[in-house]
Amino acid sequence: MTTKVRWIIGGAIIATLVVACSWLILTNAPAYQFLVRLYVDKRFLKHTLREWGVLAPVIFMGLQALQVIIAPIPGELTGILGGYLFGQWVGLLYSTIGLTVGSVAAFAVGRWLGTHYVQKLVSPDIWRKMGFIVEAEGAILCFIIFLVPGLPKDMTCYLFGLSPMPLWVFAVISTLGRVPGTWLLSAQGARTESGDYLQVILLTAVAVAVALPLYYYRHRLVEWLRGKRVRSADRSG
């Protein structure tokens, strides 16, 4: 398939989705109202998922996958929601499956459509800071990016699709990197559902204590990773 054909197909799909979503929002369609209520009202969401029975985990995993592909959806909320709805460990499992599916899908889209599409998809700031990923193939680099809070994980999935890294390596490493943060969110959700607010506070305090320094120095970390990538390339050359 030529690049031009890929652009035509990709553009048609995106245009269709944009038009459909815009129509739902502008007309305040019942489907849009239902989705908004699912996000806003946790009790309604939990009741609805229980009514859906065995489909509930599938729908939640789809929601997690979607929040990776459509990055503006806050992943922290869906991670906590998994623990709230399904418990700490089952929520972790469902969240991990959904996040992995979404990450692999974004990786595949980036690899399929190529650099020009991904450059338009990500913000100029992210491309400037994280663009070195497209030349990366190291598993350690991938693991660090998905482990450290504050780095744009969802958008980097598209960037890794442009890199030489094999898809299966990306799937394994990105999943392992996400697990600690996902577990913490799932635990917070489970403790909130059980009413154990002291543990919620303690978990939040631990999360802030670990994440805040990493978030504060995230730009320095990106520069260090970029420099490490350049030095590695120089040695290879």
N, C-alpha and C positions, 0 to 999 in steps of 0.2 A: 504494500500500500504506500503510495507516494505521500510526501509531506503535505502537498496541496489538498489531497483527498482527506487526510487526517484533520487538517484545519477546517475543512468544510463540514465534516461529520461532527467534530468537537464543537464548532461554532453553532451548528444547528441544535445540538443537544442542549448546550448552555442557554441559547436564546429561548428554546421551548420551556426550559425550567424557569427562567426569569419571568417570562410572560405568564406562565401558570401561577407562580407564586405571587406575582404582582396582582393578578386578577383576584386571587383568593383574599389578599389583604385589602385591596381597594373596595371590594364588594362586601367585606366583612362576612364572608361565607361561613356557614355553619362548621365546615371542616376546619377553617382557620380559628374560629372561636373555640372549638374543641381542643385544638393543639395548644392554644394559648392557656386554656384552663389546665391542661395537663402539666404545663411547665410551672404555672403559678400556684396551683392548689395541690399540695402533696397528698392530702387525704383523698381527694378525688382521684388522683392518679393511682394511689394504692388500691382503692376500691375498684377502679376500672380494670387494673391489671389482674386483680383477683377474679373478676368476672370473666376475663379472657382465659383463665386457667393455664393450660400448658403453653398457650401462645405468649403468655406474659414475658417469660425469659427471652423469647425470640424478638419480641417487640423492643424490650429494653436493650438487648445487644445491638439491634438495628439503630436505636437511638444513640448508643455509644459510638458506633461506627460513623454515623452521620455527623456527630460533633467533631470528629477528626477531619472529615472531608469538607465540611462547612465550618471552618475554624472559628467564626464569631460566636458559635454556641459555647457557653462556658463549660469546660470539661470538669472543673471542680464540682459544680452542682450535680452533674450526672454521676460522678464518682461517689459523692455522698448519698445520692439517691439510691444507688445500687445496694449499699449497706442498709439503708433505711427500709427498703422494700424486701430484700432477700436475706438479710443477715450478713455478718462480716465476711465469712469465707465463701459462701455461695455468691454473694455480691461481688467479691473480688474475682471469682472465676468468670462470672458473666461479663463484668466490666473488661477483664483482660481479653476475653474472646472478642468482644465488640471492638475494643481499641485496636487489636491486632488486625481484624478484618478491615477497619477503616484505614489504618496505616498502610496496609498492603495495597488497598484500592488506590489511595493517593499516590503511593510509589508507582503503581502500574500506570496511572494516568500521566504522571510526569514523564515516565519512560516512553509512553505511547505517543504523546503529543509533542514532546521535545522542548528545547530551551525557550523558543519564542513564546510559547503558550505559558510556561511556568513563570517567565519574567513578567508577563502581564497579570498573572494570578497573584503573585506575592507582591508585597509593597516594596518600593525602591529601597527603603531602609533595611528591610530584611535581606533583600538581594545583596546590598552593599556589605552587610555584616556577615552574612552566612553563605554567600555565593561560593566560597571556597569549597563547600561541600561537594559541588558537582565534579570535582577532581579527586575526591576522597574515595578510598576503598577500605579504610581501616575499621575493624570492628570496635576497637577501643574508643575511637572518636565518636562513632555512632552511639555507643553505650553511654558515654559521658553526656552527650547532648540530651538524651532521653532521660537520664537520671537527674540532672541538675534542674532545680526549679527556676522558672523565669525565662528559660530559653524557649523560642517559638517552635515547639515540637511538631505541631500539626502541619505548619507550613514547610518544615524541613523534610517531611515525608515526601513532598513533591520534589524537593531539591535532591534528595538521595536517589530519586528515580532517574535523575540525569547523570548520576555517578556510575563508575564501573562496578559498584558493589552488586553481587548476585542477589536476587529477590529473597531467596530463602535465608541468606545470612542476615539481611536487613530485618526480615520477619522475626527471627530468633532474638537478635540483639536488641532491637527496639522494644520487644515485649519484655525482656528481662530488665531493661532500663526503666520501664514504666512501673514495674511491679511494686517497688517500695512506696512510691507516691500513691498508687492506686489502693494499696492495702490500707494506708493511713486514712484516705478519704472514706473507704468502705467501713473501717472501724469507727470513724466519727459518725457516719450515718446509722450504723447499728446501735451505737450507744445512745444516740438521740432518740431513736425509735423506742428503746427500752426505758427511756427516762433517766438514764444514768448520766446526768449532766456534769457531775464532778469529773468523770472520766473523759467526757467530751472536752472539758476545759483543759485537762491535763494533756490530752492528745493534741489539742490545738496549740498549747504552749510549746510542746515538743516540736510540732511542725514549724511553728514560727521561729523557734530557736535554731533549727537546722536550716530552714529555707531562707531566712532573712539575710544572713551573711552571704550565702551563695547568690541570692538575688541581687544584693548590693554590688557584688564583684562580678556579675555576669558578663559585663562588657570586657573586663580584663581577661576573664576566662576565654571569651570568644577570640580575643586577640592572641592569647597564648595558644589556643588550638590552631588558629590560622598560621601563626609562626611555626608551630610544630609541623604543620602540613607542608609549608614552604621548605623547611629544612630537610624534611623527608624526601621531597621531590628533588632537591639539590643533590642529596646523596645518591638517589637513584640515577640521576643524570650523570 
